[in-house]
């Protein structure tokens, strides 16, 4: 029963005098490092915003210095590379393909979205433009807390080129019969139109190779594999379209010198249907939140064992909460749902930490508890990923940014 | 007999039980001995390696050394955990439509609206919710009577645990002024009073209109239970004197349920959309004498009236959303309130409601409570014992004890763990669910696609308005695929 026992944080009130305190010793019953080497009763030592030691040891029960936190479990901060905190205003709608536009320019460091993520243990997010365009632009990898400017929180600018297959980019558009009636009397209006926009963009970039044009330069960089290309594709047909597009780029002579793109399927709800296709084309998958019934957006069917199927096929996958701050949708519970679908704790942990960090190229800094990495930590009241366990604190770059034990009225999270 | 052969024999009997799930087979006279690794009785300490003996549909004995009779069917699963079923204190699902468009309709009964083969009940069984209080939605002033049902059975009668569990009253309604709605509710009781006074007056005047009306409505006022008059009972602030001279059978059938409510013989589930409607609800209940039979079904910021509710002593059913989030008007930051924690602090009895019938069913709600610091026993009680008591079924449901209904869940692990599944369900001493035979679980878990994949009753909870229980109309969720107009034209 200790499994669900709310664990008591037995410390003096931490760091109220110094909000920027960056040195901590976290003492935990379970240290889940994410490297395969977990500790029962261990210490994670943080200094100057970095992890300086991960060692076994129960610490000193007698003395409680003010930089010591004692919790049930500690994991690395979560990395959600599918947060959907942008709206349609983050997308320039005068063109369907705007690869060079940066979503970072539309973000507000004071928005409440970052707090919501922080409360649920998410310390790194990949923010992408909403899928109003076919190729929306450049996503940015950010910390969810830190200085009050987006650039200062940026972990990796232009981390990902982001676009979408399926019906979403064409939704709202309508064909002009006779005289166009408004701005949305335009193409694409169908799935094939959307795919045509992708191919048109790629082939035009390959033909022009004009690096002075910002959009073309971005496309070329992405096709050369300098940044991954995230393609939203919920259904099998859209996943296929994306994979075949990639294989076309890899094999056609037009793309010589720019035929090594890294594709990641975002929101691949139906990825379980053809895991071997994804394995063959070395395409990773970001899974959307598990739906209550098996159907989710685009009328896709998301089987509960999707993570297990991908794991068995060797397809790298990350989980996402799509930016939800809700206790029943947040990223931590998605990992629990994936476990209910058959994967083990370590795989679930990797799918919300190291794998997404690797997919967007920030794994040198975040994703595991290792000496030298950023001190992004989540402190848990019990076993992570269970609905009966809470995030009791979140540390970003060594700073205690969320303190669950006094943040929620009506909740009893003892210090 | 060795363990293995016993198990083999047991699985044979299980198969047999599943093959004959016709309603006749569940008369409840089966003798059953359930042996499991752990019994969570929910009424004292857990029992390791215990046996639950069920006879005649009721639990006969529970314990490490409990023994069934020699001919009892044995279910032997040392790897499983036995747990009493979850109890849903209030739900507007399982009906073809949750609302009637008559404002005051206490004479209606969800009996006529519940669809036994609705997918919802199947889902309840799968999640181990073994009693559901189905109530009308909130689009009414005074709605129809609810009913507590089991999620198994081919007819309503088979499913029913308790008919007439209470009427729904809504003191506020979307897109209607609070004043008008409150007036509608109060007017219903005023009309009842006027009706009763007229009956008394008519009787004194020697008119027999009421008797003739009763005959016209198909009731026999001469029948024994109808013939007697009775002075008005109950705690209401108003009384109709001399009501004893009116045979009860002559009270109009449309008014009769309200009279029962006023006399304290029927419960009321009063929907409060926020703190502002709580006082209104309690006042109306006090004036009309049904406070002691009132359960508040809360939404929104109704928890802010927790002191008022505590004072009144009424129990509450909490909104599915347990974490209430509001914005501080000064700082602009979000303030989170864990609603069950507030009621626990104020010592108000509260029951939890599922968010949906699958992933966030009652176990999830109880687990969330544990996460926010509510002791495990209390969190589980809020989805078992407390709702059972609120529904006046405390002596039948909620625990594994002698004399209780033979309802047992056999779980693969801890009831609050995300990876735990309901393996078997025993209802009234009959095995009614076996996960290994559950085709739809396989479809959802392993993604077996069906050609016709939307059975009735499957609803996306996001599409259901929490207030009315109706499907939201109009507004589509963003990102839903829109059909291009050109296609429509071609169609």
Interface residues (C-beta under 8 A of the other chain):
Chain A: X1 X3 X4 X5 X6 X112 X115 X116 X119 X131 X166 X167 X168 X170 X171 X172 X173 X174 X175 X189 X190 X272 X273 X290 X291 X292 X293 X294 X295 X297 X298 X299 X301 X302 X303 X304 X305 X306 X325 X326 X327 X328 X333 X336 X337 X339 X340 X341 X381 X382 X385 X386 X387 X388 X389 X390 X407 X408 X409 X410 X411 X412 X413 X414
Chain B: X303 X322 X323 X325 X327 X332 X333 X334 X335 X336 X337 X338 X339 X340 X341 X342 X344 X345 X355 X356 X358 X359 X360 X364 X367 X368 X370 X371 X372 X373 X374 X376 X414 X416 X417 X418 X419 X421 X443 X444 X445 X446 X447 X449 X453 X454 X458 X460 X461 X477 X479 X480 X481 X482 X484 X485 X486
